[in-house]
Amino acid sequence: MVEKNTPGRYKKEMIGVLLGALFILTTLSCISYNPNDNTIVHYVSNHTTCTNWCGTLGAHSAALLFYLLGFASYIFLAALGAVVRRPR
């Protein structure tokens, strides 16, 4: 039986797409995390280029995750990945 196109279904699909994009962004920014980047947590007076693959936003989000959770941020990413991959 084919499922009808209902607004609730589209809402679930959009949430899944947004969570997937958030997962990809945070994973790439945590993989390419450099503690010497100029972020909210660590300020460098000289202007250096950001080495994070996701740019300044990725550097800030990765620095915040590592500041709050430390290396447990990888566990957070694994949990977020499990939520994204969960069939609905």
C-alpha positions as CSV (number, residue, x, y, z in Angstrom):
1,M,0.0,0.0,0.0
2,V,1.3,3.4,-1.0
3,E,1.5,6.1,1.8
4,K,-0.5,9.2,1.1
5,N,1.4,12.5,0.9
6,T,0.4,14.2,4.1
7,P,1.8,17.3,5.7
8,G,3.1,15.3,8.7
9,R,5.2,13.1,6.4
10,Y,6.8,16.1,4.8
11,K,7.5,17.5,8.3
12,K,9.3,14.3,9.3
13,E,11.3,14.3,6.1
14,M,12.4,17.9,6.6
15,I,13.5,17.2,10.2
16,G,15.5,14.2,8.9
17,V,17.2,16.3,6.2
18,L,18.0,19.1,8.7
19,L,19.4,16.6,11.3
20,G,21.4,14.9,8.6
21,A,22.9,18.3,7.5
22,L,23.7,19.1,11.2
23,F,25.3,15.8,11.6
24,I,27.5,16.2,8.6
25,L,28.5,19.8,9.5
26,T,29.4,18.9,13.1
27,T,31.2,15.8,12.2
28,L,33.4,17.6,9.6
29,S,34.1,20.4,12.0
30,C,35.1,18.1,14.8
31,I,37.3,16.0,12.6
32,S,39.1,19.1,11.4
33,Y,39.2,20.8,14.8
34,N,42.3,22.9,15.5
35,P,42.7,24.3,19.0
36,N,44.7,27.2,17.6
37,D,41.9,28.6,15.5
38,N,40.5,31.9,16.6
39,T,37.2,31.0,18.2
40,I,34.9,32.0,21.1
41,V,36.9,29.8,23.5
42,H,40.4,30.6,22.2
43,Y,41.3,34.1,21.0
44,V,44.5,34.8,19.0
45,S,45.5,38.4,18.6
46,N,47.2,38.0,15.2
47,H,44.9,37.3,12.3
48,T,45.4,33.7,11.2
49,T,43.4,31.8,8.6
50,C,40.9,29.4,9.9
51,T,42.0,25.8,9.2
52,N,38.6,24.2,9.9
53,W,37.0,22.5,6.9
54,C,33.6,24.2,7.7
55,G,35.1,27.6,8.1
56,T,34.5,30.0,11.0
57,L,31.1,28.5,11.9
58,G,32.7,25.0,12.1
59,A,35.6,26.3,14.2
60,H,33.2,27.9,16.7
61,S,30.9,24.9,16.9
62,A,33.7,22.4,17.3
63,A,35.4,24.6,19.9
64,L,32.2,24.9,21.8
65,L,31.6,21.1,21.7
66,F,35.1,20.3,22.8
67,Y,34.9,22.9,25.5
68,L,31.6,21.6,26.9
69,L,32.0,17.9,26.3
70,G,35.7,17.2,25.6
71,F,36.4,14.0,23.7
72,A,32.8,12.9,24.7
73,S,31.7,15.1,21.8
74,Y,32.5,12.1,19.5
75,I,30.0,10.1,21.6
76,F,27.5,12.9,21.0
77,L,28.2,12.7,17.3
78,A,27.6,8.9,17.4
79,A,24.3,9.4,19.2
80,L,23.3,12.1,16.7
81,G,24.2,9.8,13.8
82,A,22.1,7.0,15.3
83,V,19.1,9.4,15.5
84,V,19.6,10.4,11.9
85,R,19.9,6.9,10.6
86,R,16.9,5.6,12.7
87,P,14.1,4.5,10.4
88,R,10.8,6.2,11.0
